[in-house]
Amino acid sequence: MNQLSIIERAVAELLPIGGERKINITDITMLVDLDRREVYAVIQSLRSKGVPIVATRGKEGGIFVATNESERLQGLHPLRMQHMTTEETIRNIEQADLESWKKLLA
């Protein structure tokens, strides 16, 4: 990981290895003194450099580096679901009649 910027290295060193421990984005923001958007950008940059960073949602959710295929799939599931929802939203907007929706409010 010698190709990492100082901030990428700082974030990477905070990420738990494996899904047994997870860290939430709020904790990362406080520890590296960046806002959420900046931390997400750093995480995306790390992913683009090959670090398998995944996240799970919910009360026990958080961010971690996947160490096996099961953890990778666990982290990919919410992304796939989000992608499906986004695709459906795009289709709905594309297919919406720009005039007839007004009748719904009449």
CNS distance restraints for C-alpha pairs under 8 A (distance, minus, plus):
assign (resid   1 and name CA) (resid   9 and name CA) 7.84 0.50 0.50
assign (resid   4 and name CA) (resid   8 and name CA) 5.60 0.50 0.50
assign (resid   4 and name CA) (resid   9 and name CA) 5.75 0.50 0.50
assign (resid   5 and name CA) (resid   9 and name CA) 6.10 0.50 0.50
assign (resid   6 and name CA) (resid  10 and name CA) 6.20 0.50 0.50
assign (resid   7 and name CA) (resid  11 and name CA) 6.22 0.50 0.50
assign (resid   7 and name CA) (resid  32 and name CA) 7.91 0.50 0.50
assign (resid   7 and name CA) (resid  42 and name CA) 7.58 0.50 0.50
assign (resid   8 and name CA) (resid  12 and name CA) 5.97 0.50 0.50
assign (resid   8 and name CA) (resid  42 and name CA) 5.94 0.50 0.50
assign (resid   8 and name CA) (resid  43 and name CA) 7.74 0.50 0.50
assign (resid   8 and name CA) (resid  45 and name CA) 7.84 0.50 0.50
assign (resid   8 and name CA) (resid  46 and name CA) 6.83 0.50 0.50
assign (resid   9 and name CA) (resid  13 and name CA) 6.02 0.50 0.50
assign (resid  10 and name CA) (resid  14 and name CA) 6.65 0.50 0.50
assign (resid  10 and name CA) (resid  32 and name CA) 7.08 0.50 0.50
assign (resid  11 and name CA) (resid  15 and name CA) 6.67 0.50 0.50
assign (resid  11 and name CA) (resid  28 and name CA) 7.19 0.50 0.50
assign (resid  11 and name CA) (resid  32 and name CA) 7.11 0.50 0.50
assign (resid  11 and name CA) (resid  39 and name CA) 7.76 0.50 0.50
assign (resid  11 and name CA) (resid  42 and name CA) 7.46 0.50 0.50
assign (resid  11 and name CA) (resid  43 and name CA) 7.66 0.50 0.50
assign (resid  12 and name CA) (resid  46 and name CA) 7.69 0.50 0.50
assign (resid  14 and name CA) (resid  28 and name CA) 7.20 0.50 0.50
assign (resid  15 and name CA) (resid  22 and name CA) 7.56 0.50 0.50
assign (resid  15 and name CA) (resid  23 and name CA) 6.78 0.50 0.50
assign (resid  15 and name CA) (resid  63 and name CA) 6.97 0.50 0.50
assign (resid  15 and name CA) (resid  64 and name CA) 5.40 0.50 0.50
assign (resid  15 and name CA) (resid  65 and name CA) 6.55 0.50 0.50
assign (resid  16 and name CA) (resid  21 and name CA) 6.06 0.50 0.50
assign (resid  16 and name CA) (resid  22 and name CA) 5.92 0.50 0.50
assign (resid  16 and name CA) (resid  23 and name CA) 6.94 0.50 0.50
assign (resid  16 and name CA) (resid  63 and name CA) 7.63 0.50 0.50
assign (resid  16 and name CA) (resid  64 and name CA) 4.98 0.50 0.50
assign (resid  16 and name CA) (resid  65 and name CA) 6.19 0.50 0.50
assign (resid  17 and name CA) (resid  21 and name CA) 7.69 0.50 0.50
assign (resid  17 and name CA) (resid  64 and name CA) 5.95 0.50 0.50
assign (resid  17 and name CA) (resid  65 and name CA) 4.87 0.50 0.50
assign (resid  17 and name CA) (resid  66 and name CA) 6.72 0.50 0.50
assign (resid  17 and name CA) (resid  67 and name CA) 6.88 0.50 0.50
assign (resid  18 and name CA) (resid  22 and name CA) 7.99 0.50 0.50
assign (resid  18 and name CA) (resid  64 and name CA) 6.13 0.50 0.50
assign (resid  18 and name CA) (resid  65 and name CA) 5.56 0.50 0.50
assign (resid  18 and name CA) (resid  66 and name CA) 5.27 0.50 0.50
assign (resid  18 and name CA) (resid  67 and name CA) 5.38 0.50 0.50
assign (resid  18 and name CA) (resid  71 and name CA) 7.41 0.50 0.50
assign (resid  19 and name CA) (resid  64 and name CA) 6.07 0.50 0.50
assign (resid  19 and name CA) (resid  65 and name CA) 7.28 0.50 0.50
assign (resid  19 and name CA) (resid  66 and name CA) 6.65 0.50 0.50
assign (resid  19 and name CA) (resid  67 and name CA) 7.95 0.50 0.50
assign (resid  19 and name CA) (resid  71 and name CA) 6.45 0.50 0.50
assign (resid  21 and name CA) (resid  64 and name CA) 7.42 0.50 0.50
assign (resid  22 and name CA) (resid  61 and name CA) 6.93 0.50 0.50
assign (resid  22 and name CA) (resid  62 and name CA) 4.84 0.50 0.50
assign (resid  22 and name CA) (resid  63 and name CA) 5.31 0.50 0.50
assign (resid  22 and name CA) (resid  64 and name CA) 5.40 0.50 0.50
assign (resid  23 and name CA) (resid  27 and name CA) 6.74 0.50 0.50
assign (resid  23 and name CA) (resid  28 and name CA) 7.26 0.50 0.50
assign (resid  23 and name CA) (resid  62 and name CA) 4.98 0.50 0.50
assign (resid  23 and name CA) (resid  63 and name CA) 5.27 0.50 0.50
assign (resid  23 and name CA) (resid  64 and name CA) 6.79 0.50 0.50
assign (resid  24 and name CA) (resid  28 and name CA) 6.64 0.50 0.50
assign (resid  24 and name CA) (resid  61 and name CA) 7.32 0.50 0.50
assign (resid  24 and name CA) (resid  62 and name CA) 4.56 0.50 0.50
assign (resid  24 and name CA) (resid  63 and name CA) 5.96 0.50 0.50
assign (resid  25 and name CA) (resid  29 and name CA) 6.21 0.50 0.50
assign (resid  25 and name CA) (resid  36 and name CA) 6.94 0.50 0.50
assign (resid  25 and name CA) (resid  39 and name CA) 7.63 0.50 0.50
assign (resid  25 and name CA) (resid  62 and name CA) 7.20 0.50 0.50
assign (resid  25 and name CA) (resid  63 and name CA) 7.25 0.50 0.50
assign (resid  26 and name CA) (resid  30 and name CA) 6.37 0.50 0.50
assign (resid  26 and name CA) (resid  36 and name CA) 7.29 0.50 0.50
assign (resid  27 and name CA) (resid  31 and name CA) 6.20 0.50 0.50
assign (resid  28 and name CA) (resid  32 and name CA) 6.17 0.50 0.50
assign (resid  28 and name CA) (resid  39 and name CA) 7.47 0.50 0.50
assign (resid  29 and name CA) (resid  33 and name CA) 5.48 0.50 0.50
assign (resid  29 and name CA) (resid  34 and name CA) 5.02 0.50 0.50
assign (resid  29 and name CA) (resid  35 and name CA) 5.66 0.50 0.50
assign (resid  29 and name CA) (resid  36 and name CA) 6.18 0.50 0.50
assign (resid  29 and name CA) (resid  39 and name CA) 6.55 0.50 0.50
assign (resid  30 and name CA) (resid  34 and name CA) 7.00 0.50 0.50
assign (resid  34 and name CA) (resid  38 and name CA) 5.95 0.50 0.50
assign (resid  34 and name CA) (resid  39 and name CA) 6.31 0.50 0.50
assign (resid  35 and name CA) (resid  39 and name CA) 6.34 0.50 0.50
assign (resid  36 and name CA) (resid  40 and name CA) 6.09 0.50 0.50
assign (resid  37 and name CA) (resid  41 and name CA) 6.20 0.50 0.50
assign (resid  38 and name CA) (resid  42 and name CA) 6.27 0.50 0.50
assign (resid  39 and name CA) (resid  43 and name CA) 6.14 0.50 0.50
assign (resid  40 and name CA) (resid  44 and name CA) 6.11 0.50 0.50
assign (resid  41 and name CA) (resid  45 and name CA) 6.14 0.50 0.50
assign (resid  42 and name CA) (resid  46 and name CA) 6.18 0.50 0.50
assign (resid  43 and name CA) (resid  47 and name CA) 6.19 0.50 0.50
assign (resid  43 and name CA) (resid  53 and name CA) 7.35 0.50 0.50
assign (resid  44 and name CA) (resid  48 and name CA) 6.18 0.50 0.50
assign (resid  45 and name CA) (resid  49 and name CA) 6.41 0.50 0.50
assign (resid  46 and name CA) (resid  50 and name CA) 6.58 0.50 0.50
assign (resid  46 and name CA) (resid  51 and name CA) 5.55 0.50 0.50
assign (resid  46 and name CA) (resid  53 and name CA) 7.80 0.50 0.50
assign (resid  47 and name CA) (resid  51 and name CA) 4.77 0.50 0.50
assign (resid  47 and name CA) (resid  52 and name CA) 5.97 0.50 0.50
assign (resid  47 and name CA) (resid  53 and name CA) 6.22 0.50 0.50
assign (resid  51 and name CA) (resid  65 and name CA) 7.22 0.50 0.50
assign (resid  52 and name CA) (resid  65 and name CA) 5.55 0.50 0.50
assign (resid  52 and name CA) (resid  66 and name CA) 5.65 0.50 0.50
assign (resid  52 and name CA) (resid  72 and name CA) 7.46 0.50 0.50
assign (resid  53 and name CA) (resid  63 and name CA) 6.97 0.50 0.50
assign (resid  53 and name CA) (resid  64 and name CA) 5.70 0.50 0.50
assign (resid  53 and name CA) (resid  65 and name CA) 4.42 0.50 0.50
assign (resid  53 and name CA) (resid  66 and name CA) 6.14 0.50 0.50
assign (resid  54 and name CA) (resid  63 and name CA) 5.78 0.50 0.50
assign (resid  54 and name CA) (resid  64 and name CA) 5.71 0.50 0.50
assign (resid  54 and name CA) (resid  65 and name CA) 6.09 0.50 0.50
assign (resid  54 and name CA) (resid  66 and name CA) 6.38 0.50 0.50
assign (resid  54 and name CA) (resid  72 and name CA) 6.76 0.50 0.50
assign (resid  54 and name CA) (resid  75 and name CA) 4.64 0.50 0.50
assign (resid  54 and name CA) (resid  76 and name CA) 6.98 0.50 0.50
assign (resid  55 and name CA) (resid  61 and name CA) 6.94 0.50 0.50
assign (resid  55 and name CA) (resid  62 and name CA) 5.37 0.50 0.50
assign (resid  55 and name CA) (resid  63 and name CA) 4.28 0.50 0.50
assign (resid  55 and name CA) (resid  64 and name CA) 6.30 0.50 0.50
assign (resid  55 and name CA) (resid  75 and name CA) 5.02 0.50 0.50
assign (resid  55 and name CA) (resid  76 and name CA) 7.95 0.50 0.50
assign (resid  56 and name CA) (resid  60 and name CA) 7.87 0.50 0.50
assign (resid  56 and name CA) (resid  61 and name CA) 4.56 0.50 0.50
assign (resid  56 and name CA) (resid  62 and name CA) 5.38 0.50 0.50
assign (resid  56 and name CA) (resid  63 and name CA) 6.66 0.50 0.50
assign (resid  56 and name CA) (resid  74 and name CA) 7.09 0.50 0.50
assign (resid  56 and name CA) (resid  75 and name CA) 5.61 0.50 0.50
assign (resid  56 and name CA) (resid  78 and name CA) 7.05 0.50 0.50
assign (resid  57 and name CA) (resid  61 and name CA) 4.32 0.50 0.50
assign (resid  57 and name CA) (resid  62 and name CA) 6.48 0.50 0.50
assign (resid  57 and name CA) (resid  78 and name CA) 7.50 0.50 0.50
assign (resid  66 and name CA) (resid  71 and name CA) 5.18 0.50 0.50
assign (resid  66 and name CA) (resid  72 and name CA) 5.35 0.50 0.50
assign (resid  66 and name CA) (resid  75 and name CA) 7.94 0.50 0.50
assign (resid  67 and name CA) (resid  71 and name CA) 6.56 0.50 0.50
assign (resid  67 and name CA) (resid  72 and name CA) 7.44 0.50 0.50
assign (resid  68 and name CA) (resid  72 and name CA) 6.31 0.50 0.50
assign (resid  69 and name CA) (resid  73 and name CA) 6.11 0.50 0.50
assign (resid  70 and name CA) (resid  74 and name CA) 6.10 0.50 0.50
assign (resid  71 and name CA) (resid  75 and name CA) 6.24 0.50 0.50
assign (resid  72 and name CA) (resid  76 and name CA) 6.13 0.50 0.50
assign (resid  73 and name CA) (resid  77 and name CA) 6.08 0.50 0.50
assign (resid  74 and name CA) (resid  78 and name CA) 7.82 0.50 0.50
assign (resid  75 and name CA) (resid  79 and name CA) 7.31 0.50 0.50
assign (resid  76 and name CA) (resid  80 and name CA) 6.13 0.50 0.50
assign (resid  77 and name CA) (resid  81 and name CA) 6.25 0.50 0.50
assign (resid  78 and name CA) (resid  82 and name CA) 6.08 0.50 0.50
assign (resid  79 and name CA) (resid  83 and name CA) 6.07 0.50 0.50
assign (resid  80 and name CA) (resid  84 and name CA) 6.23 0.50 0.50
assign (resid  81 and name CA) (resid  85 and name CA) 6.31 0.50 0.50
assign (resid  82 and name CA) (resid  86 and name CA) 6.10 0.50 0.50
assign (resid  83 and name CA) (resid  87 and name CA) 6.10 0.50 0.50
assign (resid  84 and name CA) (resid  88 and name CA) 6.23 0.50 0.50
assign (resid  85 and name CA) (resid  89 and name CA) 6.21 0.50 0.50
assign (resid  86 and name CA) (resid  90 and name CA) 6.21 0.50 0.50
assign (resid  87 and name CA) (resid  91 and name CA) 6.27 0.50 0.50
assign (resid  88 and name CA) (resid  92 and name CA) 6.15 0.50 0.50
assign (resid  89 and name CA) (resid  93 and name CA) 6.22 0.50 0.50
assign (resid  90 and name CA) (resid  94 and name CA) 6.07 0.50 0.50
assign (resid  91 and name CA) (resid  95 and name CA) 6.04 0.50 0.50
assign (resid  92 and name CA) (resid  96 and name CA) 6.01 0.50 0.50
assign (resid  96 and name CA) (resid 101 and name CA) 7.67 0.50 0.50
assign (resid  97 and name CA) (resid 101 and name CA) 6.50 0.50 0.50
assign (resid 100 and name CA) (resid 104 and name CA) 7.78 0.50 0.50
assign (resid 101 and name CA) (resid 105 and name CA) 7.61 0.50 0.50
assign (resid 102 and name CA) (resid 106 and name CA) 6.80 0.50 0.50
